[in-house]
Amino acid sequence: MMGPPMMGPPMMGGPMDLGPPPPMGAPMMGDFGGPPPMGAPMGPPMGPMDMGPPMGMGPPMGMAPPMGMGPPMMGGPMEMAPMGGFMGGPPMDPLMQAEAALAQLEEQKKTKEAKDKQKEIEQLTKMMRSGQRSQDEAVTCSHLICFWAIMNALFWAVPLLGDSWYTKCWEGLGVDKLTIQTGLFNLNVQVTCKRNSFDEERLCQTYRKYMDHEDGNWAVKELQDKMCSDIKEACPIMSKMYYAAFGPLVGFPLAAGFECLSAFLLYFYWHGKPAALVRRMAQQISALAPTMGGLGFIGWIAVSPHIQNLPRLWARAENLETYANGIFGMKETFMVPFGWCTLIAFLVFFSSGIKTFMQGTLGKHIHEPDRHGLDENSRLMEQAQKEYEAMHEAEPSPQRAA
């Protein structure tokens, strides 16, 4: 009976002698003590060194698995390493890659939001600084408007002190120049006589009587009484002249008072209590100044009589009506009829109206409360605070990041 064939690789130079077979029942000597017993698994087949054991079989007992091979899977084939596993790094899971990309996008989004919020805060800060600048400019303008109102008040009073409201001038036979200048309650008569070919000066002497009275100065009420007693037709003229003076006498002082009161309220609004009620009162009272002054001025113009017939009526009282109304009678001389008092009243009326308009353009005080009890500065500060807190809440805290 022949022994088992040689199992190992041949030795260099000839076959390897395994020696005699072991006796029956002797322990296994492994791969080098002799042939394995009957039915024992055969050793690894001859081949390259990197080949592993057959599928489903592990390495022989007492031997380590070949290099590059892991332990066999229980009950199944061995899994091969994925591509990229031989590059020295762990395999990349697609889910992990997606999560990493999502985290990067979220980080970019947070960075962009933080920049946007920072820009908003800077814009709010700029608005607050701009509001402060506008506030300072408005305060300066309020000072100018207060000074303007006081000047208007003075100019509303100036026309009441003068008597140059309306002036008329005539010339005629023997009269070189007859001038009647009216004020509110005073009247002045000035006449200059001249010689003519007829040597007629009776008409001029008639007018000279009115000039000789206190250098031509008359109180309108005094002249009214004289006209009503001497010349009945001249009585309505003098009565209208007397009552027309009450328009400026009442309207102009009211306008001056409203100017001063509006200046006081405006100054109190910008430096005392910036309440909406004070601001509205200052604006409305300021608007009353040109209204009352204008009504007084218009009332004087509407009621004042036409005095161009007054010299003819004086001539009629001396039976010289023919000389006053004839071809060589009294003729009006062209001139600007309004005196300096009328011009000042006209100018201050427009000045007061322009001042009222400019006062309305000042806007509101930055600390003026609104209907909800908050001023503009508080709203800006509250919005800036909310933006600041929202920006810091969006930033991850160190503990949360750890």
C-alpha positions as CSV (number, residue, x, y, z in Angstrom):
1,M,0.0,0.0,0.0
2,M,1.4,3.2,-1.1
3,G,1.5,6.3,1.1
4,P,-0.2,9.6,0.3
5,P,1.3,11.7,-2.3
6,M,3.5,14.7,-1.5
7,M,1.4,17.7,-0.7
8,G,3.8,20.6,-0.2
9,P,5.7,22.4,-2.9
10,P,8.9,20.7,-4.1
11,M,12.1,21.7,-2.5
12,M,14.8,23.4,-4.3
13,G,16.9,20.7,-6.1
14,G,14.4,17.8,-5.6
15,P,11.3,16.5,-3.9
16,M,10.9,17.1,-0.2
17,D,11.2,13.9,1.9
18,L,8.4,13.9,4.4
19,G,9.6,10.8,6.2
20,P,7.6,7.8,7.4
21,P,4.0,8.2,8.1
22,P,3.0,8.7,11.7
23,P,1.5,5.8,13.6
24,M,-2.2,5.3,14.0
25,G,-3.6,7.5,16.7
26,A,-0.6,9.8,16.9
27,P,-1.3,13.5,17.1
28,M,-1.3,15.7,14.1
29,M,2.0,17.2,13.3
30,G,0.6,20.0,11.2
31,D,1.9,20.8,7.7
32,F,5.5,19.8,8.5
33,G,5.3,16.7,10.6
34,G,3.9,14.4,7.9
35,P,0.8,13.8,5.9
36,P,-2.5,14.6,7.4
37,P,-4.8,11.8,8.4
38,M,-7.4,10.5,6.1
39,G,-10.3,12.8,5.7
40,A,-8.3,15.9,6.9
41,P,-8.6,19.0,4.8
42,M,-6.0,19.5,2.3
43,G,-3.5,22.3,2.7
44,P,-3.7,25.4,0.6
45,P,-3.2,24.8,-3.0
46,M,-0.1,25.8,-4.7
47,G,-0.2,29.2,-6.1
48,P,0.7,32.8,-5.4
49,M,1.1,33.9,-1.8
50,D,-1.7,36.6,-1.8
51,M,-4.5,34.1,-2.4
52,G,-6.7,33.4,0.5
53,P,-8.5,30.2,1.6
54,P,-11.3,28.8,-0.4
55,M,-14.7,30.4,-0.2
56,G,-16.4,29.6,3.0
57,M,-13.3,28.2,4.7
58,G,-11.0,30.0,7.1
59,P,-7.2,29.5,7.5
60,P,-5.9,26.3,9.1
61,M,-5.9,26.2,12.8
62,G,-2.9,27.8,14.4
63,M,-2.1,29.9,11.3
64,A,-2.8,33.6,10.8
65,P,-4.8,34.7,7.8
66,P,-2.8,35.8,4.8
67,M,-1.9,39.5,4.4
68,G,-4.6,41.6,2.9
69,M,-7.4,39.3,3.9
70,G,-9.9,39.9,6.7
71,P,-11.8,37.3,8.7
72,P,-14.3,35.5,6.7
73,M,-17.9,36.5,7.0
74,M,-20.2,34.2,8.9
75,G,-22.3,32.3,6.5
76,G,-21.5,34.3,3.4
77,P,-18.9,35.5,1.1
78,M,-16.4,38.2,2.1
79,E,-17.1,41.8,1.2
80,M,-14.5,43.6,-0.9
81,A,-13.3,47.1,0.1
82,P,-14.9,49.8,-2.0
83,M,-13.1,51.8,-4.5
84,G,-11.1,54.5,-2.8
85,G,-10.4,52.4,0.3
86,F,-6.8,51.8,-0.9
87,M,-6.1,55.5,-1.0
88,G,-5.5,55.7,2.8
89,G,-8.8,57.5,3.8
90,P,-12.2,56.2,5.0
91,P,-14.9,55.8,2.5
92,M,-17.2,58.8,1.9
93,D,-20.9,58.2,2.5
94,P,-23.2,60.2,0.1
95,L,-25.5,61.1,3.0
96,M,-22.6,62.6,4.9
97,Q,-21.5,64.5,1.8
98,A,-25.0,66.0,1.5
99,E,-25.1,67.0,5.1
100,A,-21.7,68.6,4.8
101,A,-22.8,70.6,1.7
102,L,-26.0,71.6,3.5
103,A,-24.1,72.8,6.6
104,Q,-21.8,74.8,4.3
105,L,-24.8,76.5,2.6
106,E,-26.4,77.3,6.0
107,E,-23.2,78.8,7.2
108,Q,-23.0,81.0,4.1
109,K,-26.7,82.0,4.5
110,K,-26.0,83.0,8.2
111,T,-23.0,85.0,7.1
112,K,-25.0,86.8,4.5
113,E,-27.9,87.5,6.9
114,A,-25.4,88.9,9.5
115,K,-24.0,91.2,6.9
116,D,-27.5,92.4,5.9
117,K,-28.4,93.0,9.5
118,Q,-25.3,94.9,10.0
119,K,-26.1,97.1,7.0
120,E,-29.6,97.7,8.4
121,I,-28.2,98.8,11.7
122,E,-25.7,101.1,10.1
123,Q,-28.6,102.6,8.0
124,L,-30.7,103.1,11.1
125,T,-27.7,104.8,12.8
126,K,-27.3,107.0,9.8
127,M,-31.0,107.8,9.9
128,M,-30.7,108.7,13.6
129,R,-27.7,111.0,12.9
130,S,-29.5,112.5,9.9
131,G,-32.6,113.1,12.1
132,Q,-30.4,114.8,14.7
133,R,-28.9,117.0,12.0
134,S,-32.4,117.8,10.7
135,Q,-33.4,118.6,14.3
136,D,-30.5,121.1,14.7
137,E,-31.4,122.8,11.4
138,A,-35.1,123.0,12.4
139,V,-34.2,124.6,15.7
140,T,-32.0,127.2,13.9
141,C,-34.9,127.9,11.4
142,S,-37.3,128.2,14.3
143,H,-35.1,130.9,15.8
144,L,-35.1,132.8,12.6
145,I,-38.9,132.5,12.3
146,C,-39.4,133.7,15.8
147,F,-37.3,136.8,15.0
148,W,-39.2,137.2,11.8
149,A,-42.5,137.1,13.7
150,I,-41.3,139.8,16.1
151,M,-40.3,142.0,13.2
152,N,-43.7,141.5,11.6
153,A,-45.3,142.5,14.8
154,L,-43.4,145.7,14.9
155,F,-44.2,146.5,11.3
156,W,-47.9,145.8,11.9
157,A,-47.7,148.6,14.5
158,V,-45.7,151.1,12.4
159,P,-48.5,152.2,10.0
160,L,-50.8,153.0,12.9
161,L,-48.3,155.7,14.0
162,G,-48.2,157.5,10.6
163,D,-50.6,159.7,8.7
164,S,-49.5,159.0,5.2
165,W,-52.1,156.5,4.0
166,Y,-53.7,158.2,1.0
167,T,-52.8,161.3,-0.9
168,K,-54.5,163.3,-3.7
169,C,-53.2,166.3,-5.6
170,W,-55.0,169.0,-7.8
171,E,-54.3,172.1,-9.7
172,G,-56.5,174.7,-11.2
173,L,-57.2,178.4,-11.8
174,G,-55.0,180.3,-9.4
175,V,-54.0,177.1,-7.7
176,D,-50.6,175.8,-8.3
177,K,-50.9,172.8,-6.2
178,L,-53.5,171.5,-3.7
179,T,-52.6,168.4,-1.7
180,I,-54.8,166.5,0.7
181,Q,-53.0,163.8,2.7
182,T,-55.2,161.5,4.9
183,G,-54.3,159.2,7.7
184,L,-56.4,157.0,9.9
185,F,-57.7,159.8,12.1
186,N,-55.8,162.9,10.8
187,L,-55.9,164.9,7.6
188,N,-53.5,167.5,6.2
189,V,-54.2,170.2,3.6
190,Q,-51.5,172.1,1.8
191,V,-52.1,174.6,-1.0
192,T,-49.8,176.8,-3.2
193,C,-51.3,179.7,-5.0
194,K,-50.2,181.2,-8.4
195,R,-50.9,184.3,-10.3
196,N,-52.8,184.1,-13.6
197,S,-53.8,186.4,-16.4
198,F,-57.2,187.1,-14.8
199,D,-55.6,187.8,-11.5
200,E,-58.1,185.5,-10.0
201,E,-57.1,183.9,-6.6
202,R,-60.4,183.6,-4.9
203,L,-60.4,179.8,-5.4
204,C,-57.0,179.5,-3.9
205,Q,-57.9,181.7,-0.9
206,T,-60.9,179.4,-0.3
207,Y,-58.5,176.4,0.2
208,R,-56.0,178.4,2.1
209,K,-58.5,178.7,5.0
210,Y,-58.3,175.0,5.5
211,M,-54.5,175.2,5.3
212,D,-54.3,178.0,7.9
213,H,-55.9,175.7,10.6
214,E,-52.9,174.4,12.6
215,D,-50.7,174.4,9.5
216,G,-53.2,172.4,7.6
217,N,-53.6,169.6,10.2
218,W,-57.1,168.4,11.0
219,A,-58.5,165.7,13.1
220,V,-60.9,163.7,10.9
221,K,-63.6,163.9,13.6
222,E,-63.2,167.7,13.9
223,L,-63.4,168.2,10.1
224,Q,-66.4,165.8,10.0
225,D,-68.3,168.1,12.4
226,K,-67.4,171.2,10.4
227,M,-68.5,169.6,7.1
228,C,-71.7,168.3,8.5
229,S,-72.5,171.8,9.8
230,D,-71.3,173.8,6.8
231,I,-71.5,171.5,3.8
232,K,-74.1,168.8,4.1
233,E,-72.9,167.0,0.9
234,A,-69.4,166.6,2.4
235,C,-70.7,165.1,5.7
236,P,-71.0,161.4,4.3
237,I,-67.5,161.6,2.9
238,M,-66.0,162.6,6.2
239,S,-68.1,160.1,8.1
240,K,-66.8,157.2,5.9
241,M,-63.3,158.4,6.4
242,Y,-63.7,158.4,10.1
243,Y,-65.2,154.9,10.4
244,A,-62.8,153.4,7.8
245,A,-59.9,153.9,10.2
246,F,-61.3,151.3,12.7
247,G,-60.4,148.5,10.3
248,P,-56.6,148.9,10.6
249,L,-57.0,150.1,14.2
250,V,-58.5,146.8,15.2
251,G,-56.9,144.4,12.7
252,F,-53.3,145.5,12.9
253,P,-52.8,145.3,16.7
254,L,-54.5,141.8,16.6
255,A,-52.1,140.8,13.9
256,A,-49.1,142.0,15.9
257,G,-50.3,140.2,19.0
258,F,-50.8,137.0,17.0
259,E,-47.3,137.3,15.6
260,C,-45.8,137.6,19.1
261,L,-47.9,134.8,20.5
262,S,-47.0,132.4,17.6
263,A,-43.3,133.2,18.2
264,F,-43.7,132.4,21.8
265,L,-45.5,129.1,21.2
266,L,-43.0,128.2,18.5
267,Y,-40.0,128.8,20.8
268,F,-41.7,126.9,23.6
269,Y,-42.4,123.9,21.2
270,W,-38.8,123.6,20.2
271,H,-37.2,124.3,23.6
272,G,-39.9,123.5,26.1
273,K,-42.6,121.0,25.5
274,P,-42.6,119.4,22.0
275,A,-46.3,118.6,22.0
276,A,-48.4,118.3,18.9
277,L,-51.0,120.6,20.5
278,V,-48.4,123.4,20.9
279,R,-47.2,123.0,17.4
280,R,-50.7,123.2,15.9
281,M,-51.6,126.2,18.1
282,A,-48.4,128.0,17.0
283,Q,-49.2,127.3,13.3
284,Q,-52.9,128.3,13.6
285,I,-52.2,131.5,15.5
286,S,-49.4,132.4,13.0
287,A,-52.0,132.0,10.2
288,L,-54.4,134.4,12.1
289,A,-51.9,137.2,12.0
290,P,-52.0,137.9,8.2
291,T,-55.7,137.0,8.3
292,M,-56.6,139.7,10.8
293,G,-54.2,142.2,9.4
294,G,-55.5,141.6,5.8
295,L,-59.1,142.0,6.9
296,G,-58.3,145.3,8.6
297,F,-56.5,146.6,5.5
298,I,-59.2,145.4,3.1
299,G,-61.8,147.0,5.4
300,W,-60.1,150.3,5.3
301,I,-59.9,150.2,1.5
302,A,-63.5,149.2,1.1
303,V,-65.0,151.8,3.4
304,S,-62.7,154.8,2.6
305,P,-64.5,157.4,0.5
306,H,-63.3,159.0,-2.8
307,I,-62.0,162.4,-1.8
308,Q,-61.6,163.8,-5.4
309,N,-64.9,165.7,-4.9
310,L,-63.9,167.3,-1.6
311,P,-62.2,170.4,-3.1
312,R,-65.3,171.1,-5.3
313,L,-67.5,170.8,-2.3
314,W,-65.3,173.3,-0.4
315,A,-65.6,175.7,-3.4
316,R,-69.4,175.3,-3.5
317,A,-69.6,176.5,0.1
318,E,-68.0,179.8,-1.1
319,N,-70.2,180.0,-4.3
320,L,-67.1,179.3,-6.4
321,E,-68.4,176.1,-7.9
322,T,-68.1,177.5,-11.4
323,Y,-64.4,178.0,-11.0
324,A,-63.9,174.6,-9.5
325,N,-65.8,172.7,-12.2
326,G,-65.2,174.7,-15.3
327,I,-62.7,174.3,-18.1
328,F,-60.0,175.9,-16.0
329,G,-61.3,174.2,-12.8
330,M,-59.6,171.8,-10.5
331,K,-57.9,168.9,-12.2
332,E,-56.3,165.9,-10.6
333,T,-52.6,165.6,-10.9
334,F,-51.2,162.1,-11.6
335,M,-49.2,160.6,-8.6
336,V,-49.0,157.5,-6.6
337,P,-52.0,157.9,-4.2
338,F,-50.8,155.4,-1.5
339,G,-48.5,156.7,1.2
340,W,-45.7,154.9,3.0
341,C,-48.0,153.6,5.7
342,T,-50.1,151.8,3.1
343,L,-47.1,150.3,1.5
344,I,-45.7,149.0,4.8
345,A,-49.1,147.5,5.6
346,F,-49.1,145.9,2.2
347,L,-45.6,144.5,2.6
348,V,-46.1,143.2,6.1
349,F,-49.2,141.4,5.0
350,F,-47.2,139.4,2.5
351,S,-44.3,139.0,4.9
352,S,-46.6,137.5,7.5
353,G,-48.1,135.1,5.0
354,I,-44.7,133.9,3.8
355,K,-43.6,133.5,7.4
356,T,-46.6,131.4,8.2
357,F,-45.9,129.1,5.2
358,M,-42.2,128.7,6.2
359,Q,-43.2,127.9,9.8
360,G,-45.4,125.1,8.5
361,T,-42.5,123.5,6.6
362,L,-40.4,123.0,9.8
363,G,-42.0,119.6,10.4
364,K,-42.1,117.9,13.8
365,H,-39.8,117.9,16.7
366,I,-37.8,114.6,17.0
367,H,-39.1,114.1,20.5
368,E,-42.7,114.9,19.8
369,P,-44.9,112.0,21.0
370,D,-47.2,110.3,18.5
371,R,-50.6,108.9,19.1
372,H,-49.1,105.7,20.6
373,G,-46.9,107.6,23.1
374,L,-43.6,107.1,21.3
375,D,-41.5,109.6,19.6
376,E,-39.4,109.2,16.5
377,N,-36.1,108.7,18.3
378,S,-37.7,105.9,20.5
379,R,-39.0,104.1,17.4
380,L,-35.5,104.2,15.8
381,M,-33.8,103.1,19.0
382,E,-36.3,100.3,19.5
383,Q,-35.9,99.1,15.9
384,A,-32.1,99.2,16.1
385,Q,-32.2,97.3,19.4
386,K,-34.4,94.5,17.8
387,E,-32.1,94.2,14.9
388,Y,-29.1,94.0,17.1
389,E,-30.6,91.3,19.3
390,A,-31.8,89.3,16.3
391,M,-28.3,89.4,14.9
392,H,-26.7,88.2,18.1
393,E,-29.3,85.4,18.5
394,A,-28.5,84.2,15.0
395,E,-24.8,83.8,16.0
396,P,-24.0,80.3,17.6
397,S,-22.9,80.6,21.2
398,P,-19.5,78.9,22.2
399,Q,-21.3,76.3,24.4
400,R,-23.7,75.4,21.6
401,A,-20.8,75.1,19.2
402,A,-18.9,72.8,21.7
